[in-house]
């Protein structure tokens, strides 16, 4: 159990300052780790958003790379076919 303690100097009528201690609240450990202190749902939401964004970036990158590779293969095949046809004509 934890206790919040407020200490302070109180000036009396005679002008002397005396120290007083006030126990403000008793706190259990589970209250320190409560939802108000650390909300795991906000943290989990942020992690999910980051993971989704990373997955989208990876998927888009893979799709773009596959499209570029297909285009290059198509161009190479067309060029080879054209050269073979020209070669046969001679």
Buried (B, 14 or more C-beta within 10 A) or exposed (E): EEEEEEEEEEEEEEEEEEEEEEEEEEEEEEEEEEEEEEEEEEEEEEEEEEEEEEEEEEEEEEEEEEEEEEEEEEEEEEEEEEEEEEEEEE
